[in-house]
Amino acid sequence: QLQGLLCGTIMVIVQKVGSTDDGKQVIVQSSKAVLELLFKILNGQRSAPHVEALLALSALINCLELEFVKHMETFLPYILNAITYIQDTDAVAVGAGRIQDLCNTLGDKLIPFLEPIAQCLITTVSKCDASLSHSAIASILGACGDLCLAVEAAFTPYLPHVLPLLKLAADYSVSGECIQNVFSEDRVILINGVLEAYASMLQGSKDHEAMQAIILPFTPDMYKFFQSVYNDEDRDDDNSWNLVGCVGDLADIFGTKIAQLFHAPEGDRIAWYWVLLTECAQEAEDESVLNTVNFAQEAIKRATTG
């Protein structure tokens, strides 16, 4: 308990002091001693991951930025151990969250560590069962997407393994079984995790034809899932914003290759994605959302008109 309080104190101090440029330099200069302390805490608890220490590590990753790459070999095993510790759903979510921190901070500097990270995420998500919370599953899927976006083409060998798992999660999240047996809040979190993973993988493949060739056969399933999310009674604002981005990315990257998806017969009704974009444009309070709506509109027009 005392170690947990200490880790919480470290996290708050790093976040507060590191919020300014001068403060960040102070954290960088003292980071060696702090990291050594976290290492001792993590190394001293072998039976289960030390969640509080990993949360404190998050603050240091974000503060040290590219400098943290020097510490990857020391701390990565503890992060991966948390992800695979499926008997503790909080540990899994926290471990996946640290992978997301690393992706956002280090980008393609993660390529030397890609193999163990990717294999750990794929193995864990393939073993997911009812004992693992939907938020933890969403975090793992999000980490897969962030990893793809961070390393781009280097992720190509893992796409054939990740995409079928992502499809399973997508299908389940909008299934009758999930609707009946899962709290709507938890289901919305899972849907967001799938949408964010799809968005990151699409964006990561943007300039890489080999990646697009692997993703292309999955685009009908993606489109079907996106439409199901749109029609979902529990869809919230986050679902809607993420859905706009996904539809735009899908149309932008594959263009006329998937025009038939957007030309699906809908009688005399306005296509669902146009209704979605209109709704989001009217309700948006953030300029970035409006920019995403405009991007999606133009991408769909290009895809459907050639």
C-alpha positions in Angstrom: 0.0 0.0 0.0 2.9 2.4 0.8 4.5 1.7 -2.5 1.2 2.4 -4.2 1.0 5.8 -2.5 4.6 6.6 -3.4 3.9 5.8 -7.1 0.8 7.9 -7.1 2.8 10.8 -5.6 5.5 10.4 -8.3 2.9 10.4 -11.0 1.3 13.6 -9.8 4.6 15.4 -9.3 5.8 14.4 -12.8 2.6 15.5 -14.4 2.4 18.9 -12.5 6.1 19.8 -12.8 6.4 18.5 -16.4 3.5 20.6 -17.6 5.9 23.5 -18.4 9.1 23.5 -20.5 11.3 24.5 -17.6 9.6 21.9 -15.4 10.1 19.2 -18.0 13.8 19.8 -18.0 13.8 19.3 -14.2 12.1 16.0 -14.6 14.5 14.9 -17.4 17.5 15.7 -15.2 16.1 13.7 -12.2 14.5 10.9 -14.3 17.3 8.4 -13.7 16.7 8.3 -10.0 12.9 8.1 -10.4 13.2 5.3 -13.0 15.5 3.4 -10.8 13.0 3.6 -7.9 10.1 2.4 -10.2 12.3 -0.4 -11.5 12.9 -1.6 -7.9 9.2 -1.5 -7.2 8.3 -3.4 -10.4 11.1 -5.9 -9.9 10.2 -6.5 -6.3 6.7 -7.7 -7.1 7.1 -10.8 -9.2 3.7 -12.4 -8.5 1.6 -9.8 -10.2 2.1 -6.5 -12.1 2.4 -3.4 -10.0 -0.3 -1.3 -11.6 0.5 1.9 -9.7 4.1 1.8 -10.8 3.0 1.4 -14.4 0.7 4.4 -14.0 3.6 6.5 -12.7 5.7 5.2 -15.6 3.1 6.7 -18.0 3.8 10.2 -16.7 7.6 9.7 -17.3 7.1 8.3 -20.8 5.1 11.3 -21.8 7.6 13.7 -20.2 10.8 12.1 -21.4 9.4 11.6 -24.9 12.1 10.2 -27.3 14.6 10.0 -24.4 12.6 7.1 -23.0 13.8 4.8 -25.8 17.0 4.3 -23.8 14.9 2.7 -21.1 12.8 0.4 -23.2 14.8 -2.8 -22.6 14.5 -2.3 -18.9 10.8 -1.5 -18.6 9.2 -3.2 -21.6 9.1 -6.7 -20.0 7.1 -5.3 -17.1 4.6 -3.7 -19.5 4.2 -6.9 -21.5 3.8 -8.9 -18.3 0.9 -6.7 -17.3 -0.8 -7.2 -20.6 -0.6 -11.0 -20.4 -1.8 -11.0 -16.7 -5.4 -11.6 -17.8 -6.5 -12.6 -14.2 -6.3 -8.9 -13.4 -8.3 -6.9 -15.9 -7.0 -3.5 -14.5 -3.4 -4.7 -15.1 -4.2 -5.6 -18.7 -5.8 -2.2 -19.4 -2.9 -0.3 -17.8 -0.3 -2.4 -19.7 -2.1 -1.8 -23.0 -2.3 1.9 -22.1 1.5 2.1 -21.7 1.9 0.6 -25.1 -0.3 3.4 -26.4 1.9 5.9 -24.6 5.0 4.5 -26.2 3.4 4.5 -29.7 2.3 8.2 -29.3 5.7 9.2 -27.9 8.3 7.1 -29.8 6.6 6.4 -33.1 8.8 4.4 -35.5 11.6 4.2 -32.8 9.5 1.2 -31.6 10.4 -0.9 -34.6 13.3 -2.7 -32.8 10.8 -3.7 -30.1 7.9 -4.5 -32.5 8.1 -8.3 -32.5 7.6 -8.9 -28.7 5.0 -6.1 -28.4 2.9 -7.3 -31.4 3.0 -10.9 -30.4 2.0 -10.1 -26.9 -1.0 -8.0 -28.0 -2.1 -10.6 -30.5 -1.7 -13.5 -28.1 -3.6 -11.7 -25.3 -6.5 -10.5 -27.5 -6.9 -14.0 -29.0 -7.3 -15.4 -25.4 -9.9 -12.9 -24.4 -12.9 -14.4 -22.6 -15.7 -13.2 -20.4 -13.4 -12.7 -17.4 -11.7 -9.8 -19.1 -13.5 -6.5 -19.0 -14.7 -4.8 -22.2 -12.6 -1.7 -21.4 -9.5 -3.9 -21.2 -10.3 -5.5 -24.5 -10.9 -2.1 -26.0 -7.5 -1.0 -24.7 -5.7 -3.9 -26.3 -7.4 -3.3 -29.6 -6.5 0.4 -29.4 -2.9 -0.5 -28.7 -2.8 -2.8 -31.8 -4.1 0.1 -33.9 -1.7 2.6 -32.3 1.2 0.3 -32.9 0.3 0.0 -36.6 0.0 3.7 -36.9 3.4 4.2 -35.2 5.5 1.8 -37.2 3.3 1.8 -40.4 4.8 -0.7 -43.0 6.7 -2.6 -40.4 3.4 -3.8 -39.0 2.5 -5.5 -42.4 3.3 -9.1 -41.3 1.0 -8.8 -38.3 -2.1 -7.5 -40.2 -3.3 -10.9 -41.3 -3.4 -11.9 -37.6 -4.9 -8.8 -36.2 -7.6 -8.0 -38.7 -9.6 -11.3 -38.2 -9.5 -10.7 -34.4 -10.6 -7.2 -34.9 -13.5 -8.4 -37.0 -14.6 -10.9 -34.3 -14.6 -8.0 -31.7 -16.5 -5.8 -34.1 -19.1 -8.4 -34.8 -19.6 -9.3 -31.2 -19.9 -5.6 -30.1 -23.0 -5.1 -32.2 -24.4 -8.6 -31.8 -27.7 -9.4 -30.1 -25.8 -11.4 -27.5 -23.7 -8.4 -26.6 -26.7 -6.1 -26.6 -28.6 -8.4 -24.2 -25.8 -9.4 -21.9 -23.5 -6.3 -21.6 -24.2 -3.0 -20.0 -24.6 -0.3 -22.7 -21.8 1.8 -21.3 -19.4 -1.1 -21.5 -20.5 -2.0 -25.0 -20.0 1.6 -26.2 -16.4 1.4 -24.8 -15.8 -1.8 -26.8 -17.2 -0.3 -30.0 -15.0 2.8 -29.5 -12.0 0.5 -29.1 -12.8 -1.3 -32.4 -13.4 2.0 -34.2 -10.2 3.5 -33.0 -8.2 0.4 -34.0 -9.7 0.5 -37.4 -9.0 4.2 -37.8 -5.3 3.8 -36.8 -4.8 0.8 -39.1 -6.3 2.6 -42.0 -4.2 5.7 -41.4 -1.1 3.6 -40.9 -1.6 2.0 -44.3 -2.2 5.2 -46.2 1.1 5.3 -48.0 1.7 1.5 -48.2 0.2 -0.6 -51.0 1.2 -3.9 -49.4 -0.8 -3.0 -46.2 -3.7 -1.9 -48.3 -3.8 -5.1 -50.2 -4.1 -7.1 -47.0 -6.8 -4.7 -45.6 -8.9 -4.5 -48.8 -10.7 -7.9 -48.4 -11.8 -6.8 -45.0 -13.4 -3.5 -46.2 -16.9 -4.9 -46.7 -16.9 -6.2 -43.1 -15.7 -2.8 -41.9 -18.4 -1.0 -43.8 -21.1 -3.3 -42.5 -19.8 -2.7 -38.9 -19.7 1.0 -39.4 -23.4 0.9 -40.6 -24.3 -1.2 -37.6 -22.8 1.3 -35.3 -24.7 4.1 -37.0 -27.9 2.2 -36.5 -27.1 1.3 -32.9 -29.5 2.8 -30.3 -26.7 3.1 -27.7 -24.4 5.1 -30.0 -23.0 8.0 -28.2 -21.1 11.1 -29.3 -17.7 9.5 -29.1 -19.0 6.6 -31.3 -20.3 9.1 -33.8 -17.1 11.2 -34.0 -14.9 8.1 -34.4 -17.3 6.7 -37.0 -17.0 9.8 -39.1 -13.2 9.5 -39.1 -13.4 5.8 -40.0 -15.8 6.3 -42.9 -13.6 9.1 -44.2 -10.4 7.1 -43.9 -12.0 4.1 -45.6 -13.2 6.2 -48.6 -10.0 8.2 -48.7 -7.6 5.3 -48.8 -9.4 2.9 -51.0 -11.3 5.3 -53.2 -13.1 3.9 -56.2 -11.9 0.3 -55.3 -14.7 0.2 -52.8 -17.2 2.6 -54.5 -19.8 -0.3 -54.6 -19.9 -0.2 -50.8 -21.1 3.4 -50.8 -23.4 2.7 -53.7 -25.3 0.0 -51.8 -29.0 0.2 -52.6 -31.0 2.1 -50.0 -34.2 2.8 -51.9 -35.1 6.4 -52.0 -33.5 7.1 -48.6 -30.5 9.3 -48.1 -27.5 7.1 -47.4 -26.8 6.6 -43.8 -23.3 8.1 -43.9 -24.6 11.4 -45.3 -27.1 11.6 -42.5 -24.3 10.9 -40.0 -22.1 13.6 -41.4 -24.9 16.1 -41.4 -25.8 15.3 -37.8 -22.2 15.6 -36.7 -21.7 18.8 -38.5 -24.7 20.3 -36.8 -23.9 19.1 -33.4 -20.1 19.7 -33.5 -18.7 22.1 -30.9 -15.1 21.5 -31.9 -13.5 22.7 -35.1 -11.5 19.5 -35.4 -14.8 17.5 -35.7 -16.0 19.9 -38.4 -12.7 19.4 -40.3 -13.1 15.6 -40.0 -16.7 15.8 -41.3 -15.5 17.9 -44.3 -12.7 15.5 -44.9 -15.1 12.5 -44.9 -17.5 14.3 -47.2 -14.8 15.0 -49.8 -13.4 11.5 -49.5 -16.7 9.8 -50.1 -17.4 12.1 -53.1 -14.1 11.2 -54.7 -14.7 7.5 -54.0 -18.2 7.5 -55.6 -17.6 9.8 -58.5 -14.1 8.7 -59.5 
